[in-house]
Amino acid sequence: MKKIKIITDSTAYLTREYIRKENISIVPLNYVFGEENGKEAFPGEFDDFYDKLENTKLFPTTSQPSAGEFVSEFNKSFEEGYDEIIAIVLSSKLSGTYNSALLSKDMLDDKKVTIIDSLSAAANMRFLVEDAVEMAKLGKSSEEIETHLNAKKMNMIIYLTTETLEYLSRGGRLSSMQSKIGNLLNIKPILKLKDGELGLLEKLRGKNKALNTMIDKVPEDVKQIGICHVSNIEGAEKLRSRLVEKFPNIEIQIDELGPVIGAHLGPKGIGICISK
């Protein structure tokens, strides 16, 4: 049985405990925030970033890992005795991370590396990583794992909403005037991440209406649900309680979003990740 190493990037927002337990490698995305150059950390370590985001008018820029960073992790894995690598990365339609990973694969020539474009992020990426880990433990081949993940990712969707439109404006997705008017009218957008692309699904008045709509959009045949949030554990717990009532047989985990994704939603942003 070949020994397969699972690698992902920081936007899966896996906990330090899980990656240590399963010996997963993380290649972090980067951000520049004022004079700070940082690499995205792990859930539970984002408070300073969001405090700064709330208390300044600056907005971070983000960038994918370099091909060299992937090459370094790949070589380290082979040196540790792994025969093959499966790397599961952020949607290619949101970031250049996938291209960096592909370039690094080409630099390794005869090494056995499989790159999976998750077409997603956050908990949906976590679901893919968890499946890959468990399948590798069962002795499944890299081809079997790749086939499973590529099929699964096509049945995933994320719905997101925000507390304020300010951060969508800062990030360039709305004009300043649209943001101001929208906030005055208490407009809450529902954003949809499907097939790798993020877009505006609809605009509603009031956070409760937006959350109710998101809950209603979770299909009856859903297999996995995750809640993602930005500095909003109280709201995430309330949302989980409502979803547990509707789907009592599904274990629903809460995940904290880091700077690369969370900055665009802003503090109190929240979402539902769905895998059918």
Secondary structure, DSSP 4 states (H G I P E B T S, - for coil): ---EEEEEEGGG---HHHHHHHT-EEE--EEEETTEEEE---TT--HHHHHHHHT-S---EEEPPPHHHHHHHHHHHHHTT-SEEEEEES-TTT-SHHHHHHHHHHHTTTS-EEEEE-S--HHHHHHHHHHHHHHHHTT--HHHHHHHHHHHGGGEEEEEE-S-SHHHHHTTSS-HHHHHHHHHTTEEEEEEEETTEEEEEEEEESHHHHHHHHHHTS-TT--EEEEEESS-HHHHHHHHHHHHHH-TTS-EEEEE--HHHHHHH-TT-EEEEEE-
